[in-house]
């Protein structure tokens, strides 16, 4: 990622988004948990990520199931 893109990403998270819920697919062969942990650490006030043991890279394709589980984990 280029420096301008990296700086924009940090600014974007700090200014635009105010509530974060991160869902991580533990079987993600592309980014994986370690990369997602680093991203979570960069996002100010991001709570602990919800980790789905069976999901891969495209967690959003699991749709409502993942969303409900992530929100429930966030509310615990």
C-alpha positions as CSV (number, residue, x, y, z in Angstrom):
1,X,0.0,0.0,0.0
2,X,1.4,3.4,-0.9
3,X,2.1,6.1,1.7
4,X,-0.8,8.3,0.4
5,X,-3.2,5.4,0.6
6,X,-2.0,4.4,4.0
7,X,-2.4,8.0,5.3
8,X,-5.8,8.3,3.8
9,X,-6.9,5.1,5.4
10,X,-5.8,6.3,8.8
11,X,-7.6,9.7,8.3
12,X,-10.7,7.9,7.0
13,X,-11.1,5.7,10.1
14,X,-10.4,8.6,12.5
15,X,-12.8,11.1,10.9
16,X,-15.6,9.3,9.0
17,X,-16.4,6.1,10.9
18,X,-17.4,6.3,14.6
19,X,-18.6,2.8,15.4
20,X,-16.7,-0.3,14.5
21,X,-17.6,-3.9,14.6
22,X,-14.9,-6.1,12.9
23,X,-15.6,-9.7,11.9
24,X,-12.6,-11.8,11.0
25,X,-12.7,-15.1,9.1
26,X,-10.2,-17.4,10.8
27,X,-9.8,-19.4,7.6
28,X,-8.8,-16.4,5.5
29,X,-5.9,-17.4,3.3
30,X,-5.5,-13.9,1.9
31,X,-5.2,-11.6,5.0
32,X,-5.7,-13.8,8.0
33,X,-6.0,-13.0,11.7
34,X,-2.6,-11.4,12.1
35,X,-3.2,-8.8,9.4
36,X,-6.7,-8.1,10.7
37,X,-5.3,-7.6,14.2
38,X,-2.9,-5.1,12.9
39,X,-5.7,-3.2,11.1
40,X,-7.8,-3.4,14.3
41,X,-4.9,-1.8,16.2
42,X,-4.8,1.1,13.7
43,X,-8.5,1.9,14.1
44,X,-9.1,4.1,17.0
45,X,-11.6,2.7,19.6
46,X,-12.1,-0.5,17.6
47,X,-13.4,-3.2,20.0
48,X,-12.0,-6.7,20.0
49,X,-12.8,-8.4,16.7
50,X,-15.4,-11.1,16.4
51,X,-13.6,-14.2,15.1
52,X,-15.6,-16.7,13.0
53,X,-13.9,-20.1,13.0
54,X,-15.4,-21.3,9.7
55,X,-15.4,-18.1,7.6
56,X,-12.7,-17.3,5.0
57,X,-11.7,-14.1,3.2
58,X,-15.1,-12.9,2.2
59,X,-16.8,-12.9,5.6
60,X,-19.5,-10.5,4.3
61,X,-20.7,-13.3,2.0
62,X,-22.0,-15.1,5.1
63,X,-24.4,-12.2,5.4
64,X,-26.9,-12.0,8.2
65,X,-25.4,-14.9,10.2
66,X,-22.1,-13.2,10.6
67,X,-23.7,-9.8,11.2
68,X,-25.9,-11.1,14.0
69,X,-23.1,-13.0,15.7
70,X,-20.6,-10.1,15.5
71,X,-23.2,-7.7,17.0
72,X,-24.1,-10.2,19.7
73,X,-20.4,-10.6,20.6
74,X,-19.9,-6.8,20.6
75,X,-22.8,-6.5,23.1
76,X,-21.4,-9.0,25.5
